Amino acid sequence: MHPRRATIARHPAGDLRVDLDHVALATTDAGPALTTLVGELGALVLSGGQSRGFRPMQVRVGDATRGMTVELLEPWAVHQNDFLARFLARHGDGPHHLTVKVDDFDAALDATRATGRSPVGVNRADPHWMEAFLVPAEACGTVVQLAAQADAIDVAALIAHAETDGPLANPAWWPPLPPRASRSAELRRVVLRTPDRAEALRFFGGLLGGEASPAGDHATELVWPSGGRLCLEDHDGPPGIDRLELAGPSPERRIAGTRFVGS
């Protein structure tokens, strides 16, 4: 339990200043994941680049009005930063973090600290991308990244650019993409197992602004303004991301060490 309840600040008009942006999956090799995501599920690569210790790429599983974005993280230049390599050595391929974007970085940190949590890796060096992290022990079993991005391009614009001109690449490090499946699947939600759904709801709903609705007797679903969805599911074991659910029937797949199932 945490000593105080707080919520990340809202706009004067009442709109939330927080949004679930994407789920990130760590993998030693993004190639097989892309083969399945693009070639079988019709996902669209939006962007990618290189950073210290890792190279990311954003993949949309859905379109501008439905679905969610998956980020693939592959180790790169690990001599500069080995956090991802260490994660993979310890856990293997699988879910790495959830990214929540906020309008007011300092207000988000203040509200988070007011709940007794201690953000780590706070980085304001780049005014166009400020970030901090909550460790799994303080974020219901998964890493949560709090990020403030200046001049962000919305998903619809990214999709339009990717469809006409290809992904935004800085640089394009990934292997050649397979032909995209004619029909695009929809990533409906991320499912997080938890032994304490009330506490998980206080965190993801009360602090991070997800709007809650029942999802059966043993689960609660939260939704954010851009359509990101997280289902909190009762589970007696360790907390953490259990699976990603696609809308409609779909055979179970393992993509970047992560279960993708139909719902």
C-alpha positions as CSV (number, residue, x, y, z in Angstrom):
1,M,0.0,0.0,0.0
2,H,1.1,3.6,-0.6
3,P,0.6,6.4,1.9
4,R,-1.2,8.9,-0.2
5,R,-3.5,8.9,-3.2
6,A,-2.8,11.2,-6.1
7,T,-3.7,11.7,-9.7
8,I,-1.6,13.1,-12.5
9,A,-2.7,16.7,-13.2
10,R,-5.6,17.4,-15.6
11,H,-6.1,20.2,-18.1
12,P,-8.3,23.0,-16.8
13,A,-11.0,21.7,-19.1
14,G,-10.9,18.3,-17.3
15,D,-9.1,16.3,-20.0
16,L,-6.6,13.8,-18.8
17,R,-3.0,14.7,-19.3
18,V,-1.9,11.1,-19.5
19,D,-2.3,8.4,-22.2
20,L,-1.2,4.7,-22.5
21,D,0.9,4.9,-25.7
22,H,2.3,1.5,-26.3
23,V,3.6,-1.8,-25.0
24,A,7.3,-2.7,-25.5
25,L,8.6,-6.2,-26.2
26,A,12.3,-7.1,-25.8
27,T,13.8,-9.4,-28.3
28,T,17.3,-10.5,-29.3
29,D,16.2,-10.5,-33.0
30,A,13.3,-8.5,-34.3
31,G,13.2,-10.2,-37.6
32,P,11.0,-13.2,-36.7
33,A,8.6,-10.9,-34.8
34,L,8.3,-8.7,-37.9
35,T,7.6,-11.7,-40.1
36,T,4.6,-12.5,-37.9
37,L,3.4,-9.1,-37.1
38,V,3.6,-7.7,-40.7
39,G,3.3,-10.9,-42.8
40,E,0.5,-12.6,-40.8
41,L,-1.3,-9.9,-38.8
42,G,-1.0,-7.1,-41.3
43,A,0.7,-4.7,-38.8
44,L,2.3,-1.5,-40.1
45,V,5.9,-0.4,-39.1
46,L,5.6,3.3,-38.2
47,S,9.1,4.3,-37.2
48,G,12.4,3.2,-35.7
49,G,15.9,4.3,-34.9
50,Q,18.9,3.7,-32.7
51,S,19.8,4.7,-29.1
52,R,22.3,3.9,-26.4
53,G,22.1,0.2,-25.8
54,F,19.0,-0.6,-27.9
55,R,17.3,0.1,-31.2
56,P,13.5,0.5,-31.1
57,M,10.8,0.3,-33.7
58,Q,7.1,1.1,-33.5
59,V,4.6,-1.2,-35.1
60,R,0.9,-0.5,-35.3
61,V,-1.4,-3.5,-34.8
62,G,-4.6,-1.9,-36.1
63,D,-5.3,1.4,-37.7
64,A,-5.8,5.0,-36.6
65,T,-9.1,4.3,-34.8
66,R,-8.6,0.8,-33.4
67,G,-5.8,-1.3,-32.1
68,M,-2.6,-0.4,-30.2
69,T,1.1,0.1,-30.9
70,V,3.8,-2.4,-30.1
71,E,7.4,-1.4,-29.7
72,L,10.1,-3.9,-30.5
73,L,13.4,-3.4,-28.6
74,E,16.6,-5.1,-29.8
75,P,20.0,-4.7,-28.2
76,W,22.5,-2.5,-30.0
77,A,25.7,-0.8,-28.9
78,V,25.5,-2.6,-25.5
79,H,28.9,-1.3,-24.5
80,Q,27.2,2.1,-24.1
81,N,24.3,0.8,-22.1
82,D,23.6,-2.9,-21.3
83,F,20.2,-2.6,-19.6
84,L,18.4,-4.4,-22.4
85,A,21.0,-7.1,-22.9
86,R,20.9,-7.8,-19.1
87,F,17.1,-8.0,-19.2
88,L,17.3,-10.5,-22.1
89,A,20.0,-12.6,-20.4
90,R,17.9,-12.8,-17.2
91,H,14.4,-13.2,-18.7
92,G,14.7,-14.0,-22.4
93,D,12.4,-12.4,-25.0
94,G,9.2,-11.0,-23.7
95,P,7.2,-8.0,-22.4
96,H,9.5,-5.2,-21.2
97,H,7.4,-2.1,-20.3
98,L,4.3,0.0,-20.8
99,T,4.8,3.6,-21.9
100,V,2.5,6.3,-20.6
101,K,2.8,9.7,-22.1
102,V,2.1,12.8,-20.0
103,D,1.7,16.5,-20.9
104,D,3.4,17.8,-17.7
105,F,6.4,15.8,-16.8
106,D,7.1,17.4,-13.4
107,A,3.5,17.2,-12.3
108,A,3.5,13.5,-13.2
109,L,6.6,12.9,-11.1
110,D,5.2,14.8,-8.2
111,A,2.0,12.9,-8.3
112,T,3.8,9.6,-8.6
113,R,6.1,10.4,-5.6
114,A,3.1,11.4,-3.6
115,T,1.9,7.8,-3.7
116,G,5.2,6.6,-2.1
117,R,6.8,5.5,-5.4
118,S,10.3,6.5,-6.5
119,P,10.8,7.1,-10.2
120,V,14.2,6.1,-11.4
121,G,16.2,7.0,-14.5
122,V,14.7,10.5,-14.6
123,N,16.1,12.2,-17.7
124,R,15.4,15.7,-18.7
125,A,18.5,16.1,-21.0
126,D,16.4,16.2,-24.2
127,P,13.5,18.7,-24.0
128,H,11.8,16.8,-26.8
129,W,11.8,13.5,-24.9
130,M,11.9,13.5,-21.1
131,E,11.4,10.2,-19.3
132,A,11.4,8.3,-16.0
133,F,10.7,4.7,-15.0
134,L,8.9,2.9,-12.3
135,V,10.3,-0.6,-11.4
136,P,8.1,-3.6,-11.4
137,A,7.8,-3.8,-7.6
138,E,6.2,-0.3,-7.7
139,A,4.2,-0.8,-10.9
140,C,2.2,-4.0,-10.4
141,G,4.8,-6.3,-11.9
142,T,5.9,-4.5,-15.0
143,V,8.2,-1.5,-15.8
144,V,6.2,1.6,-16.5
145,Q,7.9,4.4,-18.5
146,L,6.6,8.0,-17.9
147,A,7.4,10.1,-21.0
148,A,6.8,13.7,-22.1
149,Q,7.3,14.2,-25.8
150,A,7.3,17.7,-27.4
151,D,5.7,18.1,-30.8
152,A,4.5,14.5,-30.9
153,I,3.1,13.3,-34.3
154,D,-0.3,11.6,-33.7
155,V,-0.9,8.0,-34.8
156,A,-3.1,8.9,-37.8
157,A,-0.3,11.0,-39.2
158,L,2.3,8.3,-38.6
159,I,0.1,5.7,-40.3
160,A,-0.5,8.0,-43.3
161,H,3.2,8.6,-43.6
162,A,4.1,5.0,-43.3
163,E,1.5,3.9,-45.9
164,T,2.7,6.4,-48.5
165,D,6.4,7.0,-47.8
166,G,7.4,4.2,-45.5
167,P,8.4,4.3,-41.8
168,L,10.1,7.2,-40.2
169,A,13.7,5.8,-39.9
170,N,16.6,7.2,-38.0
171,P,18.0,4.9,-39.4
172,A,16.1,1.9,-40.8
173,W,18.0,-0.9,-39.0
174,W,15.5,-3.7,-39.4
175,P,15.6,-6.5,-42.0
176,P,13.5,-6.2,-45.2
177,L,9.9,-6.4,-44.3
178,P,7.7,-9.2,-45.6
179,P,4.7,-8.5,-47.8
180,R,2.0,-7.1,-45.5
181,A,-1.1,-9.3,-44.9
182,S,-4.1,-7.9,-46.7
183,R,-6.2,-7.8,-43.6
184,S,-4.9,-6.0,-40.5
185,A,-5.5,-7.5,-37.0
186,E,-6.4,-5.3,-34.1
187,L,-4.5,-5.4,-30.8
188,R,-7.4,-5.1,-28.5
189,R,-5.7,-4.9,-25.1
190,V,-2.8,-5.8,-22.9
191,V,-3.7,-8.2,-20.1
192,L,-1.8,-7.8,-16.8
193,R,-2.2,-10.5,-14.1
194,T,-2.3,-9.2,-10.5
195,P,-2.9,-10.7,-7.1
196,D,-4.2,-7.4,-5.9
197,R,-6.6,-5.9,-8.4
198,A,-7.7,-3.1,-6.1
199,E,-4.1,-1.8,-5.8
200,A,-3.5,-2.2,-9.6
201,L,-6.7,-0.2,-10.2
202,R,-5.5,2.5,-7.9
203,F,-2.2,2.7,-9.8
204,F,-3.3,2.4,-13.4
205,G,-6.7,4.0,-12.9
206,G,-6.4,6.4,-10.0
207,L,-2.8,7.6,-10.7
208,L,-2.4,7.0,-14.4
209,G,-5.9,8.0,-15.5
210,G,-7.3,4.9,-17.1
211,E,-11.1,4.8,-17.2
212,A,-12.3,1.6,-15.6
213,S,-15.1,-0.7,-16.5
214,P,-15.9,-4.3,-15.4
215,A,-14.5,-7.1,-17.6
216,G,-16.2,-10.1,-15.9
217,D,-16.1,-11.3,-12.3
218,H,-12.3,-11.4,-12.1
219,A,-11.1,-8.6,-14.2
220,T,-11.3,-4.8,-14.8
221,E,-10.5,-3.1,-18.1
222,L,-9.1,0.4,-18.3
223,V,-9.1,2.5,-21.4
224,W,-7.1,5.7,-22.2
225,P,-8.0,8.6,-24.6
226,S,-6.1,7.3,-27.6
227,G,-7.7,3.8,-27.3
228,G,-5.0,2.0,-25.3
229,R,-6.5,-0.7,-23.2
230,L,-5.2,-2.6,-20.2
231,C,-7.1,-5.5,-18.5
232,L,-6.3,-6.2,-14.9
233,E,-6.9,-9.9,-14.3
234,D,-7.0,-11.7,-10.9
235,H,-4.1,-14.1,-10.5
236,D,-2.6,-15.8,-7.5
237,G,1.0,-15.9,-8.9
238,P,3.5,-13.1,-9.5
239,P,2.1,-9.9,-11.2
240,G,3.0,-8.8,-14.7
241,I,2.0,-8.7,-18.3
242,D,0.5,-12.1,-19.2
243,R,-0.6,-11.7,-22.9
244,L,-1.7,-9.4,-25.6
245,E,-5.2,-10.0,-26.9
246,L,-6.2,-9.6,-30.6
247,A,-9.9,-8.7,-31.4
248,G,-11.8,-11.8,-32.6
249,P,-10.7,-15.4,-33.0
250,S,-7.0,-15.9,-33.6
251,P,-4.7,-18.8,-33.0
252,E,-2.3,-18.4,-30.2
253,R,1.2,-17.1,-31.3
254,R,4.4,-16.3,-29.6
255,I,5.9,-13.1,-30.9
256,A,9.1,-11.8,-29.3
257,G,8.5,-14.2,-26.4
258,T,5.0,-12.8,-25.8
259,R,1.7,-14.6,-26.0
260,F,-0.7,-13.2,-28.6
261,V,-4.2,-14.7,-28.4
262,G,-7.6,-14.1,-29.8
263,S,-10.4,-12.7,-27.6
